Amino acid sequence: MDGKAFRPDGKTAATLIPPAFGLAGVKLHTWTGWGSVTHWNAFVANLEMHGKGTFYDPRLNDAEQFPVAAGAGFGNVRNDPDLITPKLASLHFYQLAIPAPQPPQGSFNEEAVERGKQVFNGAGKCANCLVPRCLWTHTKGGFYHDGRFADLPDVVNHYDQVFTLGPTAPQKSDLIQYLNSL
């Protein structure tokens, strides 16, 4: 959408689609933080899957920030008949009903989880932006919105470096165990 096909490391910059389970009670479901699951569903159905419906998001009309989207008219898509919008409420209801799967037994250190949760909600400042849900399901494809981090230690180190959080090595280890428990 922004014409940037590659990440800083040269790999594809395609956004990973967030899981469609464990969404009940979560307000912003997309990795971009742009909107709710209903926005994401309409975006994917109309723009990614090239369905025939209605999608409106004037942010995509900004040719400087989103040259591909603006050039294609993705900010205001209208089809008659609209075959997507009437189905979105049922899809949303279904998605909210899918429970989050539990992490595999033995995939984390249970003693470290509570300490890691304290780091997540406190010194790590993770809870300021992130909702803890099913991170263990991303072991294939990578972490972060574009999969650029191979594992959770890479993610934790990135945020520590970018925000100068300064957790100790044991705090980082506990945080990773907590993330593995989600």
OpenMM code with the backbone's topology and positions (N, CA, C; nanometers):
from openmm import Vec3, app, unit

residues = "MET ASP GLY LYS ALA PHE ARG PRO ASP GLY LYS THR ALA ALA THR LEU ILE PRO PRO ALA PHE GLY LEU ALA GLY VAL LYS LEU HIS THR TRP THR GLY TRP GLY SER VAL THR HIS TRP ASN ALA PHE VAL ALA ASN LEU GLU MET HIS GLY LYS GLY THR PHE TYR ASP PRO ARG LEU ASN ASP ALA GLU GLN PHE PRO VAL ALA ALA GLY ALA GLY PHE GLY ASN VAL ARG ASN ASP PRO ASP LEU ILE THR PRO LYS LEU ALA SER LEU HIS PHE TYR GLN LEU ALA ILE PRO ALA PRO GLN PRO PRO GLN GLY SER PHE ASN GLU GLU ALA VAL GLU ARG GLY LYS GLN VAL PHE ASN GLY ALA GLY LYS CYS ALA ASN CYS LEU VAL PRO ARG CYS LEU TRP THR HIS THR LYS GLY GLY PHE TYR HIS ASP GLY ARG PHE ALA ASP LEU PRO ASP VAL VAL ASN HIS TYR ASP GLN VAL PHE THR LEU GLY PRO THR ALA PRO GLN LYS SER ASP LEU ILE GLN TYR LEU ASN SER LEU".split()
positions = [
    Vec3(0.0809, -0.1204, 0.0000),
    Vec3(0.0000, 0.0000, 0.0000),
    Vec3(0.0855, 0.1273, 0.0000),
    Vec3(0.2044, 0.1164, 0.0628),
    Vec3(0.2898, 0.2344, 0.0687),
    Vec3(0.4022, 0.2307, -0.0355),
    Vec3(0.4038, 0.1274, -0.1183),
    Vec3(0.5051, 0.1165, -0.2215),
    Vec3(0.6389, 0.0647, -0.1718),
    Vec3(0.6457, 0.0325, -0.0436),
    Vec3(0.7694, -0.0200, 0.0144),
    Vec3(0.7594, -0.1710, 0.0186),
    Vec3(0.8257, -0.2354, -0.0726),
    Vec3(0.8128, -0.3798, -0.0854),
    Vec3(0.9063, -0.4580, 0.0051),
    Vec3(1.0031, -0.3890, 0.0667),
    Vec3(1.1046, -0.4621, 0.1432),
    Vec3(1.1309, -0.4004, 0.2794),
    Vec3(1.1651, -0.4854, 0.3744),
    Vec3(1.2042, -0.4442, 0.5083),
    Vec3(1.3482, -0.3927, 0.5034),
    Vec3(1.3965, -0.3350, 0.6146),
    Vec3(1.5358, -0.2893, 0.6166),
    Vec3(1.6376, -0.4006, 0.5893),
    Vec3(1.6009, -0.5271, 0.6194),
    Vec3(1.6945, -0.6374, 0.5960),
    Vec3(1.6835, -0.6953, 0.4549),
    Vec3(1.6006, -0.6346, 0.3688),
    Vec3(1.5885, -0.6774, 0.2309),
    Vec3(1.4819, -0.7814, 0.2040),
    Vec3(1.4213, -0.8365, 0.3090),
    Vec3(1.3140, -0.9348, 0.2910),
    Vec3(1.1815, -0.8639, 0.2683),
    Vec3(1.0806, -0.9380, 0.2269),
    Vec3(0.9503, -0.8799, 0.1967),
    Vec3(0.8919, -0.8042, 0.3156),
    Vec3(0.8248, -0.6949, 0.2875),
    Vec3(0.7635, -0.6125, 0.3911),
    Vec3(0.6142, -0.6414, 0.4054),
    Vec3(0.5682, -0.7522, 0.3503),
    Vec3(0.4266, -0.7860, 0.3606),
    Vec3(0.3857, -0.7983, 0.5072),
    Vec3(0.2714, -0.7423, 0.5414),
    Vec3(0.2212, -0.7491, 0.6778),
    Vec3(0.1633, -0.8868, 0.7035),
    Vec3(0.2025, -0.9447, 0.8159),
    Vec3(0.1469, -1.0739, 0.8554),
    Vec3(0.0048, -1.0529, 0.9046),
    Vec3(-0.0856, -1.1393, 0.8652),
    Vec3(-0.2239, -1.1292, 0.9088),
    Vec3(-0.2334, -1.1801, 1.0519),
    Vec3(-0.2928, -1.1002, 1.1417),
    Vec3(-0.3049, -1.1448, 1.2803),
    Vec3(-0.4011, -1.2631, 1.2913),
    Vec3(-0.3883, -1.3424, 1.3975),
    Vec3(-0.4764, -1.4571, 1.4127),
    Vec3(-0.6215, -1.4139, 1.4312),
    Vec3(-0.7123, -1.4963, 1.3850),
    Vec3(-0.8550, -1.4668, 1.3949),
    Vec3(-0.9181, -1.5367, 1.5146),
    Vec3(-0.8400, -1.5664, 1.6169),
    Vec3(-0.8937, -1.6266, 1.7380),
    Vec3(-0.8512, -1.5431, 1.8580),
    Vec3(-0.9228, -1.5599, 1.9681),
    Vec3(-0.8891, -1.4872, 2.0895),
    Vec3(-0.9126, -1.3378, 2.0787),
    Vec3(-1.0076, -1.2951, 1.9961),
    Vec3(-1.0304, -1.1527, 1.9737),
    Vec3(-1.1315, -1.0905, 2.0694),
    Vec3(-1.2079, -1.1704, 2.1409),
    Vec3(-1.3089, -1.1152, 2.2323),
    Vec3(-1.2405, -1.0275, 2.3359),
    Vec3(-1.2883, -0.9050, 2.3494),
    Vec3(-1.2328, -0.8117, 2.4460),
    Vec3(-1.1127, -0.7322, 2.3965),
    Vec3(-1.0662, -0.7589, 2.2752),
    Vec3(-0.9524, -0.6866, 2.2187),
    Vec3(-1.0077, -0.5791, 2.1261),
    Vec3(-0.9657, -0.4544, 2.1456),
    Vec3(-1.0222, -0.3449, 2.0669),
    Vec3(-0.9541, -0.3273, 1.9318),
    Vec3(-0.8235, -0.3145, 1.9291),
    Vec3(-0.7524, -0.2988, 1.8023),
    Vec3(-0.6890, -0.4320, 1.7664),
    Vec3(-0.7405, -0.4946, 1.6633),
    Vec3(-0.7006, -0.6307, 1.6285),
    Vec3(-0.5906, -0.6382, 1.5253),
    Vec3(-0.5636, -0.5299, 1.4581),
    Vec3(-0.4660, -0.5350, 1.3503),
    Vec3(-0.3275, -0.5006, 1.4015),
    Vec3(-0.2262, -0.5482, 1.3324),
    Vec3(-0.0887, -0.5169, 1.3713),
    Vec3(-0.0605, -0.3693, 1.3525),
    Vec3(-0.1276, -0.3050, 1.2622),
    Vec3(-0.1034, -0.1643, 1.2367),
    Vec3(-0.1724, -0.0750, 1.3381),
    Vec3(-0.2682, -0.1290, 1.4118),
    Vec3(-0.3433, -0.0485, 1.5068),
    Vec3(-0.4430, 0.0437, 1.4391),
    Vec3(-0.4730, 0.0164, 1.3124),
    Vec3(-0.5604, 0.1040, 1.2356),
    Vec3(-0.7073, 0.0850, 1.2658),
    Vec3(-0.7453, -0.0239, 1.3237),
    Vec3(-0.8875, -0.0404, 1.3479),
    Vec3(-0.9222, -0.1749, 1.4048),
    Vec3(-1.0500, -0.1942, 1.4169),
    Vec3(-1.1029, -0.3167, 1.4755),
    Vec3(-1.1016, -0.4307, 1.3739),
    Vec3(-1.1459, -0.5451, 1.4195),
    Vec3(-1.1504, -0.6614, 1.3308),
    Vec3(-1.2473, -0.6378, 1.2152),
    Vec3(-1.3519, -0.5596, 1.2362),
    Vec3(-1.4458, -0.5326, 1.1263),
    Vec3(-1.3768, -0.4511, 1.0159),
    Vec3(-1.2924, -0.3562, 1.0555),
    Vec3(-1.2162, -0.2792, 0.9562),
    Vec3(-1.1225, -0.3728, 0.8797),
    Vec3(-1.0526, -0.4589, 0.9543),
    Vec3(-0.9586, -0.5526, 0.8923),
    Vec3(-1.0304, -0.6471, 0.7972),
    Vec3(-1.1462, -0.6983, 0.8381),
    Vec3(-1.2216, -0.7901, 0.7524),
    Vec3(-1.2619, -0.7229, 0.6217),
    Vec3(-1.3118, -0.6002, 0.6304),
    Vec3(-1.3522, -0.5275, 0.5095),
    Vec3(-1.2303, -0.4967, 0.4223),
    Vec3(-1.1201, -0.4580, 0.4856),
    Vec3(-0.9956, -0.4301, 0.4135),
    Vec3(-0.9500, -0.5528, 0.3360),
    Vec3(-0.9401, -0.6663, 0.4055),
    Vec3(-0.8913, -0.7891, 0.3419),
    Vec3(-0.9868, -0.8356, 0.2325),
    Vec3(-1.1162, -0.8399, 0.2623),
    Vec3(-1.2135, -0.8905, 0.1648),
    Vec3(-1.2166, -0.8068, 0.0377),
    Vec3(-1.2114, -0.6758, 0.0522),
    Vec3(-1.2205, -0.5876, -0.0641),
    Vec3(-1.0874, -0.5638, -0.1344),
    Vec3(-0.9831, -0.5365, -0.0569),
    Vec3(-0.8569, -0.4948, -0.1171),
    Vec3(-0.7580, -0.6085, -0.1396),
    Vec3(-0.7509, -0.7010, -0.0468),
    Vec3(-0.6546, -0.8105, -0.0590),
    Vec3(-0.7105, -0.9265, -0.1412),
    Vec3(-0.8377, -0.9587, -0.1184),
    Vec3(-0.8988, -1.0721, -0.1889),
    Vec3(-0.9752, -1.0278, -0.3133),
    Vec3(-0.9791, -0.8975, -0.3381),
    Vec3(-1.0435, -0.8399, -0.4566),
    Vec3(-1.1909, -0.8782, -0.4681),
    Vec3(-1.2581, -0.8791, -0.3519),
    Vec3(-1.4009, -0.9071, -0.3513),
    Vec3(-1.4798, -0.7880, -0.4029),
    Vec3(-1.6091, -0.8068, -0.4141),
    Vec3(-1.6982, -0.7023, -0.4652),
    Vec3(-1.7823, -0.6487, -0.3501),
    Vec3(-1.7385, -0.5368, -0.2918),
    Vec3(-1.8088, -0.4796, -0.1778),
    Vec3(-1.7800, -0.3320, -0.1659),
    Vec3(-1.7916, -0.2832, -0.0414),
    Vec3(-1.7692, -0.1426, -0.0121),
    Vec3(-1.6606, -0.1319, 0.0932),
    Vec3(-1.5644, -0.0435, 0.0705),
    Vec3(-1.4598, -0.0169, 0.1686),
    Vec3(-1.4270, 0.1304, 0.1614),
    Vec3(-1.4243, 0.1945, 0.2783),
    Vec3(-1.3940, 0.3374, 0.2844),
    Vec3(-1.2925, 0.3632, 0.3940),
    Vec3(-1.1799, 0.4193, 0.3578),
    Vec3(-1.0785, 0.4618, 0.4533),
    Vec3(-1.0003, 0.5744, 0.3867),
    Vec3(-1.0368, 0.6999, 0.4161),
    Vec3(-0.9741, 0.8137, 0.3476),
    Vec3(-0.8246, 0.8261, 0.3728),
    Vec3(-0.7706, 0.7587, 0.4745),
    Vec3(-0.6261, 0.7628, 0.4971),
    Vec3(-0.5505, 0.7070, 0.3773),
    Vec3(-0.6125, 0.6133, 0.3056),
    Vec3(-0.5470, 0.5513, 0.1902),
    Vec3(-0.5444, 0.6422, 0.0672),
    Vec3(-0.6095, 0.7582, 0.0753),
    Vec3(-0.6078, 0.8545, -0.0351),
    Vec3(-0.4842, 0.9443, -0.0317),
    Vec3(-0.4019, 0.9328, 0.0713),
    Vec3(-0.2812, 1.0131, 0.0855),
    Vec3(-0.1728, 0.9557, -0.0067),
    Vec3(-0.1570, 1.0179, -0.1231),
    Vec3(-0.0638, 0.9669, -0.2246),
    Vec3(0.0812, 0.9734, -0.1805),
    Vec3(0.1132, 1.0636, -0.0884),
    Vec3(0.2517, 1.0713, -0.0417),
    Vec3(0.2846, 0.9530, 0.0492),
    Vec3(0.1922, 0.9195, 0.1397),
    Vec3(0.2175, 0.8089, 0.2326),
    Vec3(0.1837, 0.6729, 0.1722),
    Vec3(0.0777, 0.6661, 0.0917),
    Vec3(0.0311, 0.5400, 0.0353),
    Vec3(0.0117, 0.5517, -0.1163),
    Vec3(0.1199, 0.5644, -0.1922),
    Vec3(0.1068, 0.5865, -0.3356),
    Vec3(0.0354, 0.4739, -0.4090),
    Vec3(0.0575, 0.3503, -0.3689),
    Vec3(-0.0071, 0.2371, -0.4360),
    Vec3(-0.1574, 0.2397, -0.4103),
    Vec3(-0.1959, 0.2567, -0.2842),
    Vec3(-0.3381, 0.2591, -0.2475),
    Vec3(-0.4093, 0.3777, -0.3113),
    Vec3(-0.3475, 0.4952, -0.3036),
    Vec3(-0.4110, 0.6149, -0.3605),
    Vec3(-0.4269, 0.6010, -0.5115),
    Vec3(-0.3240, 0.5501, -0.5774),
    Vec3(-0.3301, 0.5324, -0.7224),
    Vec3(-0.4363, 0.4346, -0.7670),
    Vec3(-0.4639, 0.3349, -0.6835),
    Vec3(-0.5641, 0.2336, -0.7172),
    Vec3(-0.7038, 0.2707, -0.6681),
    Vec3(-0.7155, 0.3823, -0.5962),
    Vec3(-0.8469, 0.4234, -0.5448),
    Vec3(-0.8960, 0.3378, -0.4294),
    Vec3(-0.8053, 0.2819, -0.3512),
    Vec3(-0.8438, 0.1914, -0.2425),
    Vec3(-0.9101, 0.2614, -0.1245),
    Vec3(-0.9010, 0.3941, -0.1169),
    Vec3(-0.9622, 0.4655, -0.0050),
    Vec3(-1.1126, 0.4727, -0.0126),
    Vec3(-1.1684, 0.4463, -0.1309),
    Vec3(-1.3135, 0.4554, -0.1476),
    Vec3(-1.3567, 0.3565, -0.2562),
    Vec3(-1.3812, 0.2322, -0.2148),
    Vec3(-1.4207, 0.1257, -0.3076),
    Vec3(-1.5713, 0.1030, -0.2938),
    Vec3(-1.6405, 0.1044, -0.4059),
    Vec3(-1.7857, 0.0817, -0.4030),
    Vec3(-1.8240, -0.0086, -0.5204),
    Vec3(-1.8914, -0.1180, -0.4876),
    Vec3(-1.9400, -0.2098, -0.5903),
    Vec3(-2.0896, -0.2272, -0.5719),
    Vec3(-2.1602, -0.2412, -0.6819),
    Vec3(-2.3044, -0.2627, -0.6786),
    Vec3(-2.3356, -0.3831, -0.7666),
    Vec3(-2.3809, -0.4914, -0.7089),
    Vec3(-2.4205, -0.5054, -0.5689),
    Vec3(-2.2992, -0.5266, -0.4780),
    Vec3(-2.3167, -0.4877, -0.3510),
    Vec3(-2.2146, -0.5077, -0.2482),
    Vec3(-2.2319, -0.6495, -0.1937),
    Vec3(-2.1401, -0.7385, -0.2302),
    Vec3(-2.1497, -0.8786, -0.1894),
    Vec3(-2.0745, -0.9092, -0.0596),
    Vec3(-2.0064, -0.8103, -0.0026),
    Vec3(-1.9247, -0.8322, 0.1169),
    Vec3(-1.9897, -0.7787, 0.2435),
    Vec3(-2.0254, -0.6516, 0.2442),
    Vec3(-2.0720, -0.5855, 0.3664),
    Vec3(-2.1840, -0.6603, 0.4378),
    Vec3(-2.2837, -0.7153, 0.3694),
    Vec3(-2.3900, -0.7860, 0.4422),
    Vec3(-2.3411, -0.9099, 0.5186),
    Vec3(-2.2243, -0.9610, 0.4853),
    Vec3(-2.1720, -1.0823, 0.5504),
    Vec3(-2.0749, -1.0527, 0.6647),
    Vec3(-2.0323, -0.9271, 0.6797),
    Vec3(-1.9281, -0.8942, 0.7759),
    Vec3(-1.9719, -0.9083, 0.9214),
    Vec3(-2.0959, -0.8779, 0.9540),
    Vec3(-2.1420, -0.8898, 1.0932),
    Vec3(-2.1375, -1.0353, 1.1395),
    Vec3(-2.1811, -1.1267, 1.0564),
    Vec3(-2.1766, -1.2691, 1.0919),
    Vec3(-2.0326, -1.3184, 1.1049),
    Vec3(-1.9455, -1.2738, 1.0173),
    Vec3(-1.8048, -1.3119, 1.0254),
    Vec3(-1.7438, -1.2606, 1.1560),
    Vec3(-1.7742, -1.1365, 1.1913),
    Vec3(-1.7231, -1.0771, 1.3150),
    Vec3(-1.7707, -1.1556, 1.4375),
    Vec3(-1.8977, -1.1879, 1.4410),
    Vec3(-1.9534, -1.2662, 1.5529),
    Vec3(-1.8812, -1.4000, 1.5650),
    Vec3(-1.8600, -1.4658, 1.4533),
    Vec3(-1.7897, -1.5942, 1.4517),
    Vec3(-1.6467, -1.5791, 1.5046),
    Vec3(-1.5760, -1.4771, 1.4563),
    Vec3(-1.4379, -1.4574, 1.4996),
    Vec3(-1.4273, -1.4319, 1.6494),
    Vec3(-1.5202, -1.3543, 1.7044),
    Vec3(-1.5177, -1.3257, 1.8476),
    Vec3(-1.5469, -1.4499, 1.9315),
    Vec3(-1.6092, -1.5485, 1.8717),
    Vec3(-1.6440, -1.6712, 1.9441),
    Vec3(-1.5318, -1.7750, 1.9439),
    Vec3(-1.4280, -1.7552, 1.8634),
    Vec3(-1.3195, -1.8539, 1.8552),
    Vec3(-1.2254, -1.8330, 1.9737),
    Vec3(-1.2166, -1.9303, 2.0631),
    Vec3(-1.1276, -1.9128, 2.1784),
    Vec3(-0.9803, -1.9214, 2.1373),
    Vec3(-0.8969, -1.8552, 2.2149),
    Vec3(-0.7530, -1.8621, 2.1907),
    Vec3(-0.7021, -1.9987, 2.2341),
    Vec3(-0.6198, -2.0624, 2.1529),
    Vec3(-0.5637, -2.1918, 2.1921),
    Vec3(-0.4607, -2.1749, 2.3039),
    Vec3(-0.4460, -2.2783, 2.3822),
    Vec3(-0.3473, -2.2775, 2.4906),
    Vec3(-0.2101, -2.3150, 2.4341),
    Vec3(-0.1038, -2.2601, 2.4917),
    Vec3(0.0304, -2.2960, 2.4447),
    Vec3(0.0617, -2.4418, 2.4776),
    Vec3(0.1491, -2.5030, 2.4005),
    Vec3(0.1839, -2.6429, 2.4248),
    Vec3(0.2454, -2.6624, 2.5639),
    Vec3(0.2137, -2.7761, 2.6240),
    Vec3(0.2707, -2.8104, 2.7539),
    Vec3(0.4232, -2.8102, 2.7453),
    Vec3(0.4865, -2.7561, 2.8480),
    Vec3(0.6314, -2.7569, 2.8545),
    Vec3(0.7008, -2.6544, 2.7663),
    Vec3(0.6247, -2.5636, 2.7055),
    Vec3(0.6849, -2.4664, 2.6141),
    Vec3(0.7341, -2.3398, 2.6847),
    Vec3(0.7163, -2.3346, 2.8170),
    Vec3(0.7621, -2.2185, 2.8931),
    Vec3(0.7893, -2.2600, 3.0371),
    Vec3(0.8668, -2.1782, 3.1067),
    Vec3(0.9015, -2.2011, 3.2461),
    Vec3(0.7937, -2.1366, 3.3332),
    Vec3(0.7117, -2.2181, 3.3958),
    Vec3(0.5987, -2.1669, 3.4739),
    Vec3(0.6422, -2.0782, 3.5897),
    Vec3(0.7584, -2.1061, 3.6503),
    Vec3(0.8056, -2.0245, 3.7619),
    Vec3(0.8411, -1.8822, 3.7176),
    Vec3(0.8848, -1.8669, 3.5951),
    Vec3(0.9266, -1.7358, 3.5451),
    Vec3(0.8099, -1.6529, 3.4909),
    Vec3(0.6958, -1.7157, 3.4655),
    Vec3(0.5836, -1.6476, 3.4010),
    Vec3(0.5332, -1.5283, 3.4818),
    Vec3(0.5107, -1.5441, 3.6095),
    Vec3(0.4585, -1.4330, 3.6904),
    Vec3(0.5572, -1.3167, 3.6952),
    Vec3(0.6849, -1.3463, 3.7082),
    Vec3(0.7860, -1.2399, 3.7058),
    Vec3(0.7868, -1.1702, 3.5696),
    Vec3(0.7731, -1.2497, 3.4628),
    Vec3(0.7693, -1.1927, 3.3284),
    Vec3(0.6471, -1.1071, 3.3048),
    Vec3(0.5352, -1.1470, 3.3638),
    Vec3(0.4121, -1.0676, 3.3520),
    Vec3(0.4314, -0.9312, 3.4174),
    Vec3(0.5023, -0.9278, 3.5290),
    Vec3(0.5303, -0.8011, 3.5961),
    Vec3(0.6182, -0.7121, 3.5089),
    Vec3(0.7144, -0.7713, 3.4382),
    Vec3(0.7985, -0.6941, 3.3461),
    Vec3(0.7127, -0.6424, 3.2308),
    Vec3(0.6251, -0.7268, 3.1747),
    Vec3(0.5375, -0.6891, 3.0632),
    Vec3(0.4516, -0.5686, 3.1018),
    Vec3(0.3927, -0.5733, 3.2197),
    Vec3(0.3021, -0.4673, 3.2643),
    Vec3(0.3738, -0.3493, 3.3286),
    Vec3(0.5016, -0.3661, 3.3631),
    Vec3(0.5749, -0.2615, 3.4336),
    Vec3(0.6938, -0.2094, 3.3563),
    Vec3(0.8128, -0.2474, 3.4011),
    Vec3(0.9383, -0.1928, 3.3485),
    Vec3(0.9552, -0.2093, 3.1977),
    Vec3(0.9036, -0.3186, 3.1418),
    Vec3(0.9163, -0.3418, 2.9977),
    Vec3(0.8268, -0.2533, 2.9139),
    Vec3(0.7252, -0.1936, 2.9767),
    Vec3(0.6294, -0.1040, 2.9105),
    Vec3(0.5580, -0.1692, 2.7919),
    Vec3(0.5560, -0.3018, 2.7879),
    Vec3(0.4933, -0.3736, 2.6759),
    Vec3(0.3427, -0.3482, 2.6713),
    Vec3(0.2799, -0.3460, 2.7907),
    Vec3(0.1340, -0.3325, 2.7979),
    Vec3(0.0855, -0.1955, 2.7514),
    Vec3(0.1769, -0.0994, 2.7349),
    Vec3(0.1370, 0.0322, 2.6849),
    Vec3(0.0822, 0.0234, 2.5424),
    Vec3(0.1320, -0.0734, 2.4649),
    Vec3(0.0931, -0.0839, 2.3237),
    Vec3(0.0378, -0.2205, 2.2848),
    Vec3(0.0764, -0.3244, 2.3567),
    Vec3(0.0463, -0.4605, 2.3134),
    Vec3(-0.0622, -0.5270, 2.3963),
    Vec3(-0.1363, -0.6126, 2.3314),
    Vec3(-0.2347, -0.6959, 2.3978),
    Vec3(-0.1783, -0.8370, 2.4002),
    Vec3(-0.1670, -0.8967, 2.5193),
    Vec3(-0.1084, -1.0313, 2.5254),
    Vec3(-0.2036, -1.1374, 2.4722),
    Vec3(-0.1798, -1.1847, 2.3471),
    Vec3(-0.2605, -1.2958, 2.2966),
    Vec3(-0.1825, -1.3842, 2.2004),
    Vec3(-0.1697, -1.5080, 2.2351),
    Vec3(-0.1253, -1.6192, 2.1500),
    Vec3(0.0016, -1.5930, 2.0702),
    Vec3(0.1020, -1.5380, 2.1331),
    Vec3(0.2270, -1.5137, 2.0618),
    Vec3(0.2954, -1.6425, 2.0205),
    Vec3(0.2747, -1.7478, 2.0960),
    Vec3(0.3408, -1.8748, 2.0637),
    Vec3(0.2973, -1.9277, 1.9271),
    Vec3(0.1856, -1.8797, 1.8758),
    Vec3(0.1395, -1.9263, 1.7443),
    Vec3(0.2196, -1.8649, 1.6299),
    Vec3(0.3085, -1.7719, 1.6604),
    Vec3(0.3868, -1.7049, 1.5565),
    Vec3(0.5286, -1.7576, 1.5432),
    Vec3(0.5504, -1.8784, 1.5890),
    Vec3(0.6850, -1.9333, 1.5803),
    Vec3(0.7257, -1.9603, 1.4356),
    Vec3(0.6291, -1.9700, 1.3460),
    Vec3(0.6580, -1.9821, 1.2024),
    Vec3(0.6215, -1.8498, 1.1366),
    Vec3(0.7105, -1.7957, 1.0596),
    Vec3(0.6827, -1.6705, 0.9903),
    Vec3(0.7412, -1.5490, 1.0582),
    Vec3(0.7811, -1.5629, 1.1829),
    Vec3(0.8455, -1.4526, 1.2520),
    Vec3(0.7514, -1.3656, 1.3324),
    Vec3(0.8123, -1.2775, 1.4070),
    Vec3(0.7401, -1.1853, 1.4941),
    Vec3(0.7499, -1.0444, 1.4390),
    Vec3(0.6647, -0.9590, 1.4868),
    Vec3(0.6509, -0.8208, 1.4467),
    Vec3(0.5523, -0.8198, 1.3308),
    Vec3(0.5014, -0.7053, 1.2947),
    Vec3(0.3970, -0.6995, 1.1928),
    Vec3(0.4419, -0.7511, 1.0568),
    Vec3(0.5719, -0.7523, 1.0326),
    Vec3(0.6202, -0.8004, 0.9033),
    Vec3(0.7110, -0.9229, 0.9151),
    Vec3(0.7154, -0.9840, 1.0339),
    Vec3(0.7917, -1.1058, 1.0521),
    Vec3(0.9424, -1.0881, 1.0559),
    Vec3(0.9893, -0.9671, 1.0768),
    Vec3(1.1336, -0.9413, 1.0681),
    Vec3(1.2158, -1.0019, 1.1813),
    Vec3(1.1520, -1.0368, 1.2928),
    Vec3(1.2264, -1.0952, 1.4042),
    Vec3(1.2006, -1.2449, 1.4107),
    Vec3(1.3071, -1.3208, 1.4117),
    Vec3(1.2969, -1.4668, 1.4074),
    Vec3(1.2447, -1.5266, 1.5365),
    Vec3(1.2726, -1.4625, 1.6492),
    Vec3(1.2312, -1.5197, 1.7771),
    Vec3(1.2041, -1.4090, 1.8790),
    Vec3(1.1495, -1.4479, 1.9940),
    Vec3(1.1137, -1.3497, 2.0961),
    Vec3(1.2336, -1.2755, 2.1556),
    Vec3(1.3492, -1.3407, 2.1755),
    Vec3(1.4641, -1.2624, 2.2221),
    Vec3(1.4993, -1.1471, 2.1268),
    Vec3(1.4866, -1.1697, 1.9970),
    Vec3(1.5120, -1.0619, 1.9005),
    Vec3(1.4137, -0.9467, 1.9200),
    Vec3(1.2863, -0.9793, 1.9458),
    Vec3(1.1833, -0.8771, 1.9669),
    Vec3(1.2142, -0.7977, 2.0937),
    Vec3(1.2410, -0.8681, 2.2021),
    Vec3(1.2696, -0.8027, 2.3300),
    Vec3(1.3928, -0.7135, 2.3179),
    Vec3(1.4971, -0.7617, 2.2543),
    Vec3(1.6189, -0.6816, 2.2370),
    Vec3(1.5945, -0.5589, 2.1500),
    Vec3(1.5111, -0.5746, 2.0483),
    Vec3(1.4774, -0.4608, 1.9613),
    Vec3(1.4105, -0.3498, 2.0425),
    Vec3(1.3070, -0.3861, 2.1178),
    Vec3(1.2352, -0.2834, 2.1945),
    Vec3(1.3219, -0.2251, 2.3052),
    Vec3(1.4075, -0.3047, 2.3630),
    Vec3(1.4996, -0.2533, 2.4635),
    Vec3(1.5917, -0.1493, 2.4001),
    Vec3(1.6411, -0.1795, 2.2812),
    Vec3(1.7327, -0.0874, 2.2123),
    Vec3(1.6602, 0.0403, 2.1675),
    Vec3(1.5432, 0.0257, 2.1077),
    Vec3(1.4705, 0.1412, 2.0539),
    Vec3(1.4222, 0.2350, 2.1655),
    Vec3(1.3711, 0.1780, 2.2744),
    Vec3(1.3143, 0.2598, 2.3821),
    Vec3(1.4058, 0.2733, 2.5039),
    Vec3(1.5258, 0.2187, 2.4970),
    Vec3(1.6228, 0.2247, 2.6074),
    Vec3(1.5555, 0.1889, 2.7396),
    Vec3(1.4974, 0.0711, 2.7448),
    Vec3(1.4226, 0.0274, 2.8628),
    Vec3(1.5135, -0.0235, 2.9743),
    Vec3(1.6228, -0.0865, 2.9384),
    Vec3(1.7220, -0.1305, 3.0344),
    Vec3(1.6859, -0.2461, 3.1259),
    Vec3(1.6088, -0.3449, 3.0792),
    Vec3(1.5830, -0.4591, 3.1675),
    Vec3(1.7111, -0.5425, 3.1856),
    Vec3(1.7192, -0.6085, 3.2981),
    Vec3(1.8327, -0.6971, 3.3233),
    Vec3(1.8162, -0.8233, 3.2393),
    Vec3(1.9229, -0.8997, 3.2285),
    Vec3(1.9155, -1.0270, 3.1544),
    Vec3(1.8107, -1.1200, 3.2159),
    Vec3(1.8028, -1.1334, 3.3506),
    Vec3(1.6975, -1.2180, 3.4086),
    Vec3(1.5566, -1.1652, 3.3789),
    Vec3(1.5385, -1.0332, 3.3774),
    Vec3(1.4070, -0.9767, 3.3445),
    Vec3(1.3689, -1.0085, 3.2003),
    Vec3(1.4656, -0.9961, 3.1100),
    Vec3(1.4395, -1.0313, 2.9701),
    Vec3(1.4000, -1.1780, 2.9578),
    Vec3(1.4719, -1.2638, 3.0272),
    Vec3(1.4438, -1.4072, 3.0236),
    Vec3(1.3035, -1.4361, 3.0782),
    Vec3(1.2677, -1.3733, 3.1903),
    Vec3(1.1344, -1.3921, 3.2485),
    Vec3(1.0259, -1.3402, 3.1543),
    Vec3(1.0515, -1.2252, 3.0915),
    Vec3(0.9549, -1.1680, 2.9970),
    Vec3(0.9317, -1.2641, 2.8809),
    Vec3(1.0368, -1.3224, 2.8296),
    Vec3(1.0243, -1.4173, 2.7183),
    Vec3(0.9443, -1.5392, 2.7610),
    Vec3(0.9643, -1.5863, 2.8830),
    Vec3(0.8857, -1.7004, 2.9326),
    Vec3(0.7381, -1.6625, 2.9449),
    Vec3(0.7106, -1.5412, 2.9898),
    Vec3(0.5710, -1.4941, 2.9966),
    Vec3(0.5099, -1.4876, 2.8549),
    Vec3(0.5845, -1.4324, 2.7610),
    Vec3(0.5339, -1.4245, 2.6225),
    Vec3(0.5093, -1.5633, 2.5656),
    Vec3(0.5946, -1.6590, 2.5987),
    Vec3(0.5736, -1.7970, 2.5531),
    Vec3(0.4494, -1.8611, 2.6152),
    Vec3(0.4055, -1.8083, 2.7289),
    Vec3(0.2892, -1.8654, 2.7965),
    Vec3(0.1572, -1.8135, 2.7423),
    Vec3(0.1632, -1.7112, 2.6586),
    Vec3(0.0407, -1.6482, 2.6078),
    Vec3(-0.0204, -1.7266, 2.4948),
] * unit.nanometer
topology = app.Topology()
chain = topology.addChain("A")
for resn in residues:
    res = topology.addResidue(resn, chain)
    for name in ("N", "CA", "C"):
        topology.addAtom(name, app.Element.getBySymbol(name[0]), res)
